[in-house]
Amino acid sequence: MENILSKENIRNNKKLILGLLVVVLMLLGFFFWWRSTFLESTDDAQIDGHINPVSSRVSGHVARLDFKDFQYVEAGTLLVEIDPADYRVAVERARSEYANAVASAEAARISVPITSISTQSSIESARSNVAYATAGVSSAEKQLLAAQARLREDQANNIRNQADLARNRTLFESGVVSQQQYDQAVAAAAASAAAVDASKALVTAASEQSKQATDRLRLAQAELESARTGPQQVSVARSRVDSALATVKMNKAALDQAELNLSYTRITAPVAGVVGKRTVEVGQNVAPGQILLSIVPLDDIWVTANFKETQLQRMRPGQKASIYVDTYHKTYAGHVDSIGGASGARFSLFPPENATGNFV
């Protein structure tokens, strides 16, 4: 009886174990099915990050290095210093040129109201001179007319006195008139002749004065025309001010550029990170744009994982991911940031021809 029970127990145990094995196999099969359907993994992955190249913006002689290879530096840390002597001289020269331009602009600005006032005064003075010269011409012409009239009068008196002298000479020779009367006629004739000569001299002088007055009027009119160009001179002065101000701006820009170039002699870290790929040494001459070193920031890294085309069916940006790092034997939580638009091979310099039909 005991043997029969033992055999039945053994059979029951075998059935139980077999059932448990079936359940375990089913669970394992379900696990592998679920994993293969809803989970994707790859060991073709690496940690990536930005590599920030640090280059020189000016040329010069490297005077000092303030970092060591693979040193962690904060943003703004001084890394390389280029000899600033030449750039300091350039700053002083630019500063002097800027100060000179400012002084010239100020002088040009002050000259504008002075030119305006001087121009107005010159116009008023020229107008007064024209009026005075016009009055002088009129007076000279009147004096000339008066002298000419006096000459005509004296010539008429002289003709009468000369005729009287001729008659008195005949009468004196005939004994009709006395010596005294004859002498009076001679004196009157001589006086009238002298009066004619004096009147002629007055006419000549008055004519010369009239010509001089006319010349003064022409000169005054010319000065007035010249003074009337004053507004144009004011415009020219204002244009000089504009030109001087433009020169000030140009020299200020040159000074700003010189100061920038001086500041560029101190090369600092653009971001925080680890220094690497150093290619600069003390005493080296560098050129603008030459890369001196690189910085790898540690606060912005990611994992680039390569999957086969068949694994991408259910992958979407934003899905959770687990990243196991062999170096630290630690798993980190992450998420899918993005999926590339093409394989890495397609972005290479010489894309290969894929004859197998497999895409990664």
C-alpha positions in Angstrom: 0.0 0.0 0.0 2.8 2.4 0.8 4.5 1.6 -2.5 1.4 2.5 -4.4 1.1 5.8 -2.7 4.8 6.6 -3.3 4.5 5.9 -7.0 1.4 8.1 -7.2 3.2 10.9 -5.3 6.1 10.6 -7.7 3.8 10.8 -10.7 2.0 13.8 -9.2 5.3 15.5 -8.5 6.5 14.9 -12.1 3.3 16.3 -13.4 3.7 19.4 -11.1 7.3 19.9 -12.2 6.3 19.4 -15.8 3.5 21.9 -15.4 5.8 24.4 -13.7 8.4 24.0 -16.5 5.7 24.6 -19.1 4.6 27.7 -17.3 8.1 28.9 -17.0 8.8 28.3 -20.6 5.6 30.1 -21.5 6.6 33.0 -19.3 10.0 33.1 -20.9 8.5 32.9 -24.3 6.1 35.7 -23.5 9.0 37.7 -22.0 11.2 37.2 -25.1 8.2 38.0 -27.4 7.4 41.1 -25.5 11.0 42.2 -25.4 11.5 41.5 -29.1 8.3 43.3 -29.9 8.3 46.4 -27.6 12.0 46.7 -26.6 15.0 47.4 -28.9 18.6 47.3 -27.8 22.0 47.8 -29.4 25.6 47.7 -28.3 26.7 49.8 -31.3 26.6 53.1 -29.4 28.9 55.8 -28.1 28.8 58.9 -26.0 29.0 62.1 -28.0 29.2 65.8 -27.2 30.0 69.1 -28.7 33.6 70.0 -29.4 34.1 73.7 -29.3 37.2 74.9 -31.2 39.0 77.9 -29.7 40.7 80.0 -32.4 42.6 83.3 -32.5 40.8 86.4 -33.9 44.1 88.4 -34.3 47.6 87.5 -35.4 50.6 87.8 -33.1 53.1 86.1 -30.9 51.9 83.8 -28.2 53.2 85.1 -24.9 51.5 82.9 -22.3 49.4 79.7 -21.9 47.3 79.4 -18.8 46.0 75.9 -19.0 47.2 72.2 -19.0 46.2 69.4 -21.3 42.8 67.9 -20.3 42.2 70.5 -17.6 38.7 71.4 -16.7 38.1 75.1 -17.1 35.2 77.4 -16.5 33.7 79.7 -19.1 35.6 82.9 -19.3 38.9 81.5 -18.0 42.0 83.0 -19.6 43.6 80.3 -21.8 46.0 82.0 -24.2 47.5 85.5 -24.2 49.0 87.1 -27.4 51.6 89.8 -27.0 49.5 93.0 -26.8 52.2 95.6 -27.4 51.5 96.3 -31.0 47.7 96.5 -30.3 48.2 98.9 -27.5 50.2 101.2 -29.8 47.3 100.9 -32.4 44.8 101.8 -29.7 46.8 105.0 -28.7 47.1 106.0 -32.3 43.4 105.5 -33.0 42.6 107.4 -29.8 44.7 110.4 -30.9 43.2 110.4 -34.3 39.7 110.3 -32.7 40.5 113.2 -30.4 41.9 115.2 -33.3 38.8 114.5 -35.4 36.6 115.6 -32.4 38.5 118.9 -32.1 38.3 119.6 -35.8 34.5 118.9 -35.8 34.1 121.3 -32.8 36.0 124.0 -34.6 34.0 123.5 -37.8 30.8 123.7 -35.7 31.8 126.9 -34.1 32.7 128.5 -37.5 29.1 128.1 -38.8 27.5 130.9 -36.7 30.6 133.0 -37.1 30.4 132.6 -40.9 26.7 133.3 -40.8 27.1 136.5 -38.8 30.0 137.7 -40.8 28.1 137.0 -44.0 25.1 139.1 -42.9 27.4 141.9 -41.8 29.2 141.8 -45.1 26.0 142.0 -47.0 24.8 145.0 -45.0 28.1 146.7 -45.3 28.2 146.1 -49.1 24.7 147.5 -49.5 25.7 150.6 -47.6 28.8 151.0 -49.8 26.6 150.6 -52.9 24.2 153.3 -51.6 27.1 155.6 -50.7 28.8 155.0 -54.1 25.5 155.6 -55.9 25.1 158.9 -54.1 28.7 159.8 -54.9 28.1 159.1 -58.6 25.0 161.3 -58.6 26.9 164.1 -56.8 29.8 163.8 -59.2 27.5 163.9 -62.2 25.8 167.1 -60.8 29.2 168.7 -60.2 30.2 167.8 -63.8 27.0 169.4 -65.1 27.6 172.5 -63.1 31.2 172.8 -64.2 30.1 172.3 -67.8 27.4 175.0 -67.4 30.0 177.3 -65.8 32.4 176.7 -68.7 29.7 177.6 -71.2 29.0 180.7 -69.3 32.6 181.7 -69.1 33.1 181.0 -72.8 30.2 183.2 -73.7 31.6 186.0 -71.4 35.0 185.5 -73.0 33.6 185.8 -76.5 31.8 189.1 -75.5 34.9 190.5 -73.8 37.2 189.5 -76.7 34.7 191.3 -79.1 34.7 194.3 -76.8 38.5 194.3 -76.8 38.6 194.3 -80.6 36.1 197.2 -80.8 37.9 199.2 -78.1 41.3 198.6 -79.9 39.8 200.1 -83.1 38.3 203.0 -81.2 41.4 203.5 -79.2 43.5 203.7 -82.3 41.0 206.2 -83.7 41.2 208.2 -80.5 37.6 207.7 -79.7 38.1 206.0 -76.4 40.7 206.8 -73.7 43.6 204.7 -72.6 41.8 203.8 -69.4 38.8 202.4 -71.2 41.1 200.5 -73.5 43.0 199.0 -70.6 39.8 198.0 -68.9 38.7 196.2 -72.0 42.1 194.4 -72.2 41.8 193.4 -68.5 38.3 192.1 -69.0 39.3 190.1 -72.0 42.2 188.5 -70.2 40.1 187.8 -67.1 37.4 186.1 -69.2 40.0 184.0 -71.0 41.5 182.9 -67.7 38.0 182.1 -66.4 37.4 179.9 -69.4 40.7 178.0 -68.7 39.7 177.6 -65.0 36.2 176.3 -66.0 37.8 173.9 -68.4 40.0 172.6 -65.5 36.9 172.3 -63.3 35.1 170.3 -66.0 38.1 168.0 -66.4 38.3 167.5 -62.6 34.6 167.0 -62.3 34.7 164.5 -65.2 37.5 162.6 -63.4 35.6 162.6 -60.1 32.6 161.3 -62.0 34.7 158.4 -63.4 36.1 157.6 -60.0 32.7 157.7 -58.4 31.4 155.3 -61.1 34.4 153.0 -60.5 33.7 153.0 -56.7 30.0 152.1 -57.5 31.1 149.2 -59.6 33.5 148.0 -56.9 30.8 148.3 -54.3 28.3 146.4 -56.5 30.9 143.7 -57.0 31.5 143.5 -53.2 27.7 143.2 -52.8 27.5 140.3 -55.2 30.4 138.6 -53.4 28.7 139.2 -50.1 25.5 137.7 -51.4 27.4 134.4 -51.8 27.5 134.3 -48.0 24.6 131.8 -47.7 26.5 129.4 -50.0 29.5 129.9 -47.8 27.4 129.1 -44.7 26.2 125.9 -46.5 29.8 125.0 -47.3 30.7 125.6 -43.6 27.8 123.3 -42.6 29.0 120.7 -45.1 32.4 120.9 -43.5 30.7 120.2 -40.1 28.9 117.2 -41.6 32.2 115.9 -43.1 34.0 116.5 -39.8 31.3 114.6 -37.9 31.6 111.7 -40.4 35.3 111.7 -39.8 34.6 111.6 -36.1 32.4 108.5 -36.5 35.0 106.8 -38.8 37.8 107.4 -36.3 35.5 106.3 -33.4 34.9 103.1 -35.3 38.6 102.7 -35.9 39.2 103.2 -32.1 36.5 100.7 -31.2 38.1 98.2 -33.6 41.6 98.8 -32.2 40.2 98.3 -28.6 38.5 95.1 -29.8 41.7 93.8 -31.4 43.5 94.5 -28.1 40.9 92.6 -26.1 41.2 89.7 -28.6 44.8 89.2 -27.5 43.3 87.6 -24.3 41.7 84.3 -25.5 39.2 82.9 -23.0 37.2 79.8 -22.7 33.8 80.2 -24.5 32.2 77.4 -22.5 33.0 75.3 -19.4 34.6 72.0 -20.2 37.7 69.9 -20.6 40.6 71.2 -22.7 41.8 69.0 -25.5 43.4 68.9 -28.9 46.0 71.6 -28.1 48.0 72.8 -31.0 49.6 76.0 -29.6 52.9 76.6 -27.8 54.5 79.6 -26.2 56.5 81.6 -28.7 54.4 80.5 -31.7 53.1 83.0 -34.2 49.4 82.5 -34.8 47.1 83.9 -37.5 43.4 84.9 -37.4 41.1 81.9 -37.5 43.8 79.5 -36.5 42.5 76.8 -34.1 44.6 76.7 -31.0 42.7 74.1 -28.9 39.3 72.5 -28.3 37.0 72.4 -25.3 34.5 69.6 -24.7 31.7 70.7 -22.4 30.5 68.0 -20.0 27.0 69.4 -19.3 25.7 68.8 -22.8 26.4 65.2 -23.8 24.3 62.5 -25.4 24.4 58.9 -26.7 24.5 58.2 -30.4 23.1 54.7 -30.9 23.0 52.8 -34.2 20.0 50.6 -34.9 19.0 48.5 -37.9 16.2 49.6 -40.1 13.9 46.8 -38.8 14.3 48.1 -35.2 13.0 51.6 -36.0 9.4 50.6 -36.6 8.1 51.6 -33.2 10.7 54.1 -32.1 9.6 57.7 -31.6 11.2 60.8 -30.1 10.4 61.2 -26.4 10.3 57.5 -25.6 12.1 56.4 -22.4 15.5 54.7 -22.7 18.1 53.0 -20.5 21.8 53.5 -21.1 24.3 51.2 -19.6 27.8 52.6 -19.5 30.5 50.0 -19.5 33.1 52.3 -17.9 31.1 52.8 -14.7 29.0 49.6 -14.9 26.0 51.8 -14.3 22.6 52.3 -16.0 21.3 55.8 -16.6 17.8 56.8 -17.5 17.2 58.8 -20.7 14.9 59.4 -23.6 14.9 59.3 -27.4 15.8 62.8 -28.5 15.7 62.4 -32.2 16.0 59.9 -35.1 18.4 60.7 -37.9 17.0 61.5 -41.4 19.6 59.2 -43.0 22.3 56.7 -42.0 25.7 57.8 -40.9 27.1 56.4 -44.1 25.0 58.7 -46.2 26.4 61.7 -44.4 30.0 60.6 -45.0 32.3 62.3 -47.5 32.1 59.3 -49.9 28.8 57.5 -49.3 29.2 53.8 -50.0 26.9 51.8 -52.3 24.9 49.4 -50.1 24.5 46.2 -52.1 23.1 44.1 -49.2 20.0 46.2 -48.6 20.7 46.6 -44.9 20.5 50.1 -43.4 21.7 51.3 -40.0 
